[in-house]
Amino acid sequence: MANEKYKIKGNNKIPNYDSEVEIDVDDKYEAYSKPIPADPTPIPGGQVTWFNNFGLREKSSKKNADVTYTGTLQALPTGKKLFVLYPGNAVPQEVPTTPVGNSGKVSFTLSIGDPPVGSGP
């Protein structure tokens, strides 16, 4: 199957940062915007500021889905790391990113279709 790309707008919680996330997923599914948590989440050494939130669902049934997909976003400010908050987990998890050539962007791969995305120490 082919893949489709969806651009999910974020908020402006991080100054001078474009918080849009592009989701690349099998065309059987679609990405959609969800409410972004308003308050930061404390973690050891600091806090995570949430700047985007999206879900994945089957196009035909509109049922939420956990499938593997790739996200692309602007590289985080120097010294910051990418975090997601998995459903049912109170502790944000760091997500490894990979630079996308010399574009100033990074990519990540997940299999959870419903994570808030944020930046932390």
C-alpha positions as CSV (number, residue, x, y, z in Angstrom):
1,M,0.0,0.0,0.0
2,A,1.0,3.6,-0.5
3,N,1.6,6.1,2.3
4,E,-0.1,9.4,2.9
5,K,1.2,12.5,4.7
6,Y,-0.7,14.6,7.1
7,K,0.4,17.9,8.6
8,I,-0.7,18.5,12.1
9,K,-0.5,22.1,13.4
10,G,0.9,22.5,16.9
11,N,0.9,25.4,19.4
12,N,3.4,28.2,20.0
13,K,4.6,27.1,23.5
14,I,8.2,27.0,22.4
15,P,9.4,30.5,21.2
16,N,10.7,30.6,17.6
17,Y,9.8,27.0,17.0
18,D,7.5,25.6,14.3
19,S,5.6,22.9,16.1
20,E,3.9,21.3,13.1
21,V,4.4,17.6,12.8
22,E,4.1,15.7,9.5
23,I,2.8,12.2,9.8
24,D,3.6,9.6,7.1
25,V,1.3,6.6,7.5
26,D,-0.2,3.8,5.4
27,D,-3.1,5.3,3.3
28,K,-5.6,3.0,5.1
29,Y,-5.2,5.4,8.0
30,E,-5.4,9.1,8.7
31,A,-3.8,11.4,11.2
32,Y,-6.0,14.0,13.0
33,S,-5.4,16.8,15.4
34,K,-6.2,16.4,19.1
35,P,-6.2,18.8,22.1
36,I,-2.7,19.6,23.3
37,P,-2.1,19.3,27.1
38,A,-1.9,22.8,28.4
39,D,0.3,22.2,31.4
40,P,3.9,21.0,31.3
41,T,4.7,17.6,32.8
42,P,7.5,17.3,35.4
43,I,10.2,14.8,34.8
44,P,13.6,14.3,36.5
45,G,15.8,17.3,35.6
46,G,13.0,19.5,34.3
47,Q,9.7,19.4,32.6
48,V,8.2,18.5,29.2
49,T,6.4,21.3,27.3
50,W,3.7,19.8,25.0
51,F,3.5,21.4,21.6
52,N,1.5,19.0,19.5
53,N,-1.0,16.1,19.8
54,F,-2.5,13.8,17.2
55,G,-4.2,10.6,16.7
56,L,-4.3,7.9,14.0
57,R,-7.5,6.2,12.9
58,E,-8.8,3.9,10.2
59,K,-10.3,5.9,7.4
60,S,-13.2,3.5,6.8
61,S,-14.3,2.9,10.4
62,K,-12.8,6.0,12.2
63,K,-11.6,3.7,14.9
64,N,-8.3,4.7,16.6
65,A,-5.4,2.6,15.5
66,D,-1.9,1.7,16.7
67,V,0.2,1.3,13.6
68,T,3.8,2.1,12.7
69,Y,4.3,5.5,11.2
70,T,7.0,8.2,10.8
71,G,6.8,11.7,12.1
72,T,8.9,14.6,10.8
73,L,9.3,17.9,12.6
74,Q,11.7,20.9,12.9
75,A,14.8,19.9,14.9
76,L,14.3,20.8,18.5
77,P,16.3,23.7,20.1
78,T,19.8,22.8,21.1
79,G,19.9,20.7,24.3
80,K,16.3,19.7,24.0
81,K,14.9,16.2,23.5
82,L,11.7,14.8,22.0
83,F,9.1,13.2,24.4
84,V,5.8,11.6,24.0
85,L,3.2,10.6,26.5
86,Y,1.8,7.1,25.8
87,P,-1.8,6.5,26.7
88,G,-2.2,5.2,30.3
89,N,1.4,6.2,31.2
90,A,1.9,9.1,33.5
91,V,5.6,9.4,32.7
92,P,6.7,11.0,29.4
93,Q,9.1,8.8,27.3
94,E,12.0,10.1,25.3
95,V,11.9,9.3,21.6
96,P,15.0,9.0,19.5
97,T,15.2,11.2,16.4
98,T,17.2,11.0,13.2
99,P,18.3,14.1,11.2
100,V,16.6,14.4,7.8
101,G,19.6,15.3,5.6
102,N,20.5,19.0,5.9
103,S,16.9,20.1,6.1
104,G,16.9,21.2,9.7
105,K,14.3,18.6,10.4
106,V,14.3,15.3,12.3
107,S,12.2,12.2,12.0
108,F,10.9,9.6,14.5
109,T,9.1,6.3,14.3
110,L,6.3,5.2,16.6
111,S,3.6,2.5,16.8
112,I,1.3,4.3,19.2
113,G,-1.3,6.3,17.4
114,D,-2.3,8.8,20.2
115,P,0.6,10.6,21.8
116,P,1.0,14.2,22.8
117,V,4.5,15.4,21.6
118,G,6.7,17.7,23.6
119,S,10.2,19.0,24.3
120,G,12.2,18.6,27.5
121,P,15.6,18.7,29.0
